[in-house]
Amino acid sequence: MSTETRFQTHERLMTRMAGANGVDLDLKLQTGEISPDFYEDAVLNCTGCSDAEGCRAHLTEGRDGFPGFCRNQDALSRLSGTSPTPD
């Protein structure tokens, strides 16, 4: 039986999803591009997702982009530079 907490599970999934979309969250934390509070808030936001298995499948199958249900899609897209900038 796994002792991994819900927070840890979603932290791992969010980090993988970010990396799959060109965002190195560890580097962004180290360089100060994002704050520890931003990171923790993003993980907490991820814990509200009810489809962790869908996220895991998306990552395992190597699909491009973010699944439509990703609660951090906008924030991670901005960090990757793939989000359209508002006028």
Summary of the structure (lengths in Angstrom):
residues: 87
radius of gyration: 12.8
end to end distance: 50.1
largest distance: 50.1
contacts: 203
relative contact order: 0.19
helix: 57%
strand: 0%
